[in-house]
Amino acid sequence: MSRLKAHRHWTRFRSVNGIRYLTLAGLCLAATVLFRFDLDSTVVQAQATLKGDPEQGKTKAALCAACHGVAGVSINPLWPSLAGQQELYLVKQIKAFRDGEREEITMQPFVQNLSDQDVADLAAFYAGLSPCP
């Protein structure tokens, strides 16, 4: 009987005065489902994105080298190293800068005119570099 009561305590919903409330277990389940859905949508979006060409990305990265280093390893702690970052992460962040979702005044002029293919090429280039100089 005590197991049944303990289980009832952790059910997803609980009724109090006719109002159903989400319990901690329900909140955890909801958060897991939402997080999993977000991951699934990111994977689906990533599969639908363009395939980046690292050679084209190397050519397009000439301006990026001023801050992020020729080999993608920054010498200034204020600017992140891009070498070895995951390709999907780089695509997401560059697009966020380009589309205004992530604001950084020093990045805007460099990314505002990049096409999706340019972004994919840059991400492929930097993802293929070693993070260790």
Secondary structure as GFF3:
##gff-version 3
##sequence-region A 1 133
A	DSSP	alpha_helix	2	9	.	.	.	ID=ss1
A	DSSP	beta_strand	13	16	.	.	.	ID=ss2
A	DSSP	beta_strand	19	22	.	.	.	ID=ss3
A	DSSP	alpha_helix	24	48	.	.	.	ID=ss4
A	DSSP	alpha_helix	54	60	.	.	.	ID=ss5
A	DSSP	alpha_helix	65	68	.	.	.	ID=ss6
A	DSSP	alpha_helix	87	98	.	.	.	ID=ss7
A	DSSP	alpha_helix	108	111	.	.	.	ID=ss8
A	DSSP	alpha_helix	116	127	.	.	.	ID=ss9
###
